[in-house]
Amino acid sequence: DIQMTQSPSSLSASVGDRVTITCRASQSISRSLNWYQQKPGKAPKLLMYAISSLQTGVPSRFSGSGSGTDFTLTISSLQPEDYGTYYCQQSYSTTKTFGQGTRVEIK
Amino acid sequence: QVQVVQSGAEVKKPGASVKVSCKTSGYPFTKYGFSWVRQAPGQGLEWMGWISAYNGNTNYAQKFQGRITMTTDTSTTTAYMELRSLRSDDTAVYYCVREGGDNTAYYFLYWGQGTLVTVSS
């Protein structure tokens, strides 16, 4: 199975900060990389697909980049509602896998 | 609009089985498949498997092979996930997820609200 490794596992940042979360795949996954946001007690929500395509309704402060095995989710200016846990997920193989998650806390 | 509504919480004893349902509406049912994803308390997301609503083909994660069955019922536009031989470490919230995408991208688009399954003696 393709392993997905995220870093950091958690972060605390202030409103207005630029935040970056990285995700590394154990093998090349082409453009098959998606990002989700999950708030406590809620189902995850799709943020970004195919590395950099913003899901409808997601604010433009979220962006994605990368290729092959290394990917990044960036929040250009952190807002209070951006707290939660962020997961990357690969859809390259028939066995889908998630990263372990990055918890984002607002200072 | 697309809706994905799961059945309610379950409490099961070790060794028992659980069957979670996922009622959908708002789109042509057979056009998209479903994955099931679970989340143990305080843990991350774990993909369990996938089923095509078009022809019933399945692809299960190796970890669950032999004790999981996914099915769909096109007459009621409902997907089901049955997990057998339950253990305490199967205690988790189970999500039904309708896929999205096309030939160039595939992602988990519509998530059910989750079903808490508690396994306890």
Chai-1 contact restraints between the chains, C-beta under 6 A:
chainA,res_idxA,chainB,res_idxB,connection_type,confidence,min_distance_angstrom,max_distance_angstrom,comment,restraint_id
A,N34,B,Y107,contact,1.0,0.0,6.0,A-B,restraint_1
A,A43,B,Y95,contact,1.0,0.0,6.0,A-B,restraint_2
A,A43,B,W111,contact,1.0,0.0,6.0,A-B,restraint_3
A,A43,B,G114,contact,1.0,0.0,6.0,A-B,restraint_4
A,L46,B,Y107,contact,1.0,0.0,6.0,A-B,restraint_5
A,L46,B,L109,contact,1.0,0.0,6.0,A-B,restraint_6
A,Y49,B,A105,contact,1.0,0.0,6.0,A-B,restraint_7
A,Y49,B,Y107,contact,1.0,0.0,6.0,A-B,restraint_8
A,A50,B,A105,contact,1.0,0.0,6.0,A-B,restraint_9
A,Y87,B,L45,contact,1.0,0.0,6.0,A-B,restraint_10
A,S91,B,Y106,contact,1.0,0.0,6.0,A-B,restraint_11
A,T94,B,N59,contact,1.0,0.0,6.0,A-B,restraint_12
A,K96,B,W47,contact,1.0,0.0,6.0,A-B,restraint_13
A,F98,B,L45,contact,1.0,0.0,6.0,A-B,restraint_14
A,Q100,B,G44,contact,1.0,0.0,6.0,A-B,restraint_15
A,G101,B,G44,contact,1.0,0.0,6.0,A-B,restraint_16
